[in-house]
Amino acid sequence: MNKLNEVTLSMIDFKSIVQEIDELNETYCEGCFVKTQLRKESGKPAAHRFCIEKCTVGEQLQFLGEELLKSSTRA
């Protein structure tokens, strides 16, 4: 595979990963009741910690973020 094809493939990977992150965020995170309640009761850091450590959507977002980093380092 030549360098141009590798870059094109990386950009496609990058773009599709970003789109998937956006879709997950729009579908599940925006307007999330649990996140909203935790922010009211315990503050933004506690809500963020919940999303990162206990939410399955947060776990998926972390995985996609790691894939995004891999994709950008291949370019």
Residue pairs with C-beta under 8 A, 6 or more apart in sequence:
1 9
6 74
6 75
7 75
10 71
10 72
10 74
10 75
11 75
13 67
13 71
13 74
14 68
14 71
14 72
14 75
17 64
17 67
17 68
17 71
18 68
20 64
21 61
21 64
21 65
21 68
24 57
24 60
24 61
24 64
25 61
28 57
29 35
29 51
29 57
29 61
34 50
34 55
35 47
35 50
35 51
36 47
38 46
38 47
38 50
39 46
39 47
50 58
51 57
51 58
52 58
52 62
